[in-house]
Amino acid sequence: MILLFALMVLSCSKTNKNSELDSKRLDDIGELRKMRASPGKMVLVNAGKHLLFLDKTVDTLADHIYDRAIVLASENQFEKVRVKNSLLNAQLYYFNDERTVVIQDYEGKIYLLNLDEEGTADRPGLIARKLRGGQDQVIDLKGYGLTIMKGRWDYNIMRMKNPNNAFAVLNYSYVGPQMHDHANKDMDYAEMEFRVPRCDSGGIGSESCSAKSSNPIGGVECSVKCKTGYYACCENSTTNCTCQKEPVVVN
């Protein structure tokens, strides 16, 4: 038993050391911005055609509270991610154009949240060339929309809901000033289901937009980037930022 424990400790130490080396190599990529001073706890939620990562920007938050959310939306299921919910010890990077997010899991994997377009096509290779394990370490995840949100979400509440839409899950678990204990109240959760937002900013032809609200449903701020063929749509009252398919033009 003692030998097994010692081997486990040695394995964890080796993994962390290798991850620190990978992190230093990623720091050398000029286009990348590190968003954390050090790795910390994150949550991965596979919501079907949405991939959701929860992050903390404030160290003093309770363990189950997160204040940054990143959503990658796709037309297809994210089959490369087998789990529905997972806790990660991870480092977070953005490319300068915010069209790719890099999440370095200290268990060895790199999640690449990438808008599926020509301008980002070389980024999986760029990341892989910096890593010890090369392409085998990179989980390349492509989508049509990349949303970044600020707010306060309770992961304990989130786990009570079946994750089939990331924005509905965020609405459901939001714990803003008016809803900090809504899990204990008799509330109509149908009111928090996601609906296609009204475009207070963005709209047809827009590739990005942002929204901010003092009385939100899903968060306090959001911004979104969309690939060609989709337009950005942001609604202030719900603080939802999504990408909608461009309408077909009939001549």
MOJO-V678061 format. One record per residue. N is the residue number from 0. OMEGA is omega in whole degrees, 0 to 359 (none if undefined). Layout:
<<N OMEGA> <N OMEGA>>
This chain:
<<0 179> <1 179> <2 179> <3 179> <4 180> <5 179> <6 178> <7 179> <8 179> <9 180> <10 179> <11 180> <12 180> <13 179> <14 180> <15 179> <16 178> <17 179> <18 177> <19 177> <20 177> <21 180> <22 178> <23 179> <24 177> <25 178> <26 181> <27 179> <28 187> <29 182> <30 184> <31 173> <32 176> <33 184> <34 178> <35 174> <36 180> <37 179> <38 180> <39 185> <40 174> <41 177> <42 174> <43 177> <44 175> <45 183> <46 177> <47 179> <48 173> <49 172> <50 185> <51 171> <52 175> <53 185> <54 176> <55 172> <56 180> <57 185> <58 186> <59 179> <60 174> <61 186> <62 186> <63 180> <64 179> <65 186> <66 172> <67 179> <68 178> <69 182> <70 171> <71 181> <72 182> <73 174> <74 184> <75 175> <76 178> <77 186> <78 178> <79 178> <80 189> <81 187> <82 174> <83 180> <84 180> <85 174> <86 182> <87 164> <88 196> <89 171> <90 186> <91 177> <92 169> <93 162> <94 186> <95 181> <96 179> <97 175> <98 175> <99 174> <100 179> <101 178> <102 181> <103 176> <104 182> <105 168> <106 173> <107 183> <108 175> <109 175> <110 180> <111 179> <112 196> <113 168> <114 187> <115 184> <116 186> <117 185> <118 180> <119 189> <120 183> <121 187> <122 175> <123 178> <124 179> <125 178> <126 185> <127 182> <128 180> <129 190> <130 177> <131 185> <132 178> <133 186> <134 181> <135 180> <136 189> <137 171> <138 186> <139 185> <140 186> <141 179> <142 181> <143 181> <144 180> <145 184> <146 175> <147 185> <148 171> <149 180> <150 174> <151 181> <152 182> <153 182> <154 177> <155 177> <156 182> <157 183> <158 178> <159 185> <160 177> <161 186> <162 176> <163 175> <164 186> <165 183> <166 175> <167 179> <168 179> <169 176> <170 184> <171 187> <172 180> <173 181> <174 177> <175 185> <176 183> <177 189> <178 190> <179 177> <180 186> <181 179> <182 182> <183 182> <184 177> <185 184> <186 176> <187 184> <188 176> <189 179> <190 182> <191 176> <192 182> <193 170> <194 180> <195 186> <196 168> <197 185> <198 172> <199 171> <200 187> <201 182> <202 184> <203 181> <204 181> <205 178> <206 179> <207 174> <208 178> <209 180> <210 179> <211 183> <212 175> <213 180> <214 190> <215 172> <216 187> <217 183> <218 182> <219 178> <220 172> <221 173> <222 183> <223 172> <224 184> <225 176> <226 177> <227 183> <228 177> <229 176> <230 181> <231 181> <232 184> <233 182> <234 183> <235 189> <236 179> <237 185> <238 175> <239 179> <240 185> <241 174> <242 178> <243 182> <244 177> <245 179> <246 177> <247 180> <248 179> <249 180> <250 none>>
